[in-house]
Amino acid sequence: MKIIDMHCDTISRIYHDNQQQEANLRQNPYQVDLTKMKTASYLLQNFALYIDLSETAAPYETFLGQLAVFRKEISQNTDLIAPAASYSDILANERQGKMSALLTLEEGEVCGGSLKRLQEIYGLGIRMMTFTWNYPNSLGYPAEPAPFTNLVKPFSTHKGSANSRPLIDIYHSAYSRPEKGLTRLGIEFLAEMERLGIIPDVSHLSDEGIRDVCRFATKPFCASHSNARALCPRKRNLPNDLIRAISEKGGVIGINYYGPFLTDSPNKQEIFFSQITDIVQHICHISNIGGIYCIGLGSDFDGIDDNLELENCSQMELLDHELRKCGFHTSEIAQIFHKNVLNFYQELL
C-alpha cells in the first residue's frame, strides 16, 4: 500500500540534533528515515521546517538553516528520494522508483509579515505553510496559544533591520479584528498563497482563523495534522462543523498520531499513549462527518513523543490491519493512505 504523510518534523530534528551529534535522514533512531519509509512503501513525505519563535531571534535565518539541511540530505540520497514541487514531479519520481519529498513550513511568521518574503519562500521550494504554530503572530491566532511571556526575543523581518521588535508588539499592531482568527494581513497572505501555489495549512490555527480561511479561500486547503475534537476535546482538534467545512471546500485532514490529540484518558502511568485503535476511531469519525475523501495521514512523527503503539513509519501495516478489522475495504484504505492527498495535490500543485 502506497503512503503519503502530510507532516513530520524530521528535518527540524536533524537540524537541532546536529548541534550535539551527527544525524542524517537515510537511517536514524528517529520515527522517520528513508530506510523505514522504503520498507513501508512510502510514495511521498511532507517534510516540515518547524520554527519555534521562542527559540530564535531570527526566524528566517533559522528557516534557511533547516532548508540547507533538507537540501543536503536529499542530495546525498538521490537513489531513494527526490524533491517534488509539483504533481508532475511526484509522478516522475515514482516512475524512476524514487520516493518524493515535499517541503512545507510550520510557522508563517518566518515571512515577517512580508508578502515579498512569502514569494521568496515559494521560490525556495515551500509548497504548504501553516499560518501559526502555538504563538499569535502577524497572520493570526493559534488554537492553543503558548504564554506571551515565552516571546521575549526580538526579531526583524530582514536581517540587520533597525526596526526589530518583540513578536508580541508586532502581533498587537497588526491585529485589528475582534475575533481571534486571521488578521487583515493573514487574509492578504491567504490570497497570495493561493496565487503562488502554496497550500494553506490550518493545523494549529484557531477555530475563528479556520472559519476565516473557509470564508475567504477560493481553493481547497488542508489541516495537515489534526484530529476530531468530538473524540478528544483539545482545541488543536477540529470540531464537527470545521471537519465538514474543510471537506466541502475540497480539502483534506491528516490524522495526527500524537497521544494527547487522540484521547483525553491517560493510562495508569498518567501517559497519553497513542493507540492504533484510537487513530482508527478518529478516522471513522471524520469519515462519518466529512466523508472518506477528506481523510489523509499527518503523523507528526519526530515532533511528538515516543509513547506510540505505531512506533515509527516502517510499521504502517499495523494501521492497515486495524482499519480492515473495523470494516474498511482495500479501496478505502488506499484513499486514506495516499489517494485522497494525491488527488488534492493534483489539483493544487
Number of C-alpha atoms within 10 A of each C-alpha: 14 15 25 25 27 29 29 27 22 25 27 24 18 22 21 14 13 13 9 8 9 10 18 23 21 17 13 15 10 19 23 23 19 21 15 19 24 16 12 17 16 23 25 27 24 23 24 28 28 25 23 17 24 17 13 16 19 20 26 22 14 21 21 15 15 22 22 13 20 24 13 13 17 18 13 13 13 12 12 18 25 23 22 23 19 17 16 13 17 24 17 16 20 16 10 12 13 21 28 25 22 23 24 26 26 24 25 24 28 28 23 22 22 16 15 12 16 23 17 13 21 20 11 13 17 23 24 26 26 25 29 29 26 19 27 30 29 28 29 31 28 28 27 17 17 14 10 12 9 12 19 16 17 18 22 22 19 17 12 10 10 8 11 16 15 15 25 20 13 19 20 13 10 18 23 13 11 7 15 18 25 32 24 15 17 24 20 15 22 21 16 16 21 17 12 14 17 25 23 24 26 28 26 28 31 27 24 17 25 25 19 18 25 19 11 13 17 13 17 20 25 28 28 32 28 28 32 28 20 14 18 21 17 19 20 23 29 27 19 16 13 18 27 20 17 24 24 15 16 16 24 30 33 27 30 29 29 25 25 18 26 30 20 14 13 13 9 7 7 8 12 19 23 24 19 20 15 18 23 18 17 24 25 18 19 26 18 12 18 22 16 20 21 27 31 31 25 24 25 25 22 19 17 17 15 17 15 16 16 20 17 19 24 20 15 20 13 13 19 19 13 15 22 14 10 12 9 15 12 13 10 16 21 17 21 26 26 22 20 23 28 21 14 19 15 13 12 17 19
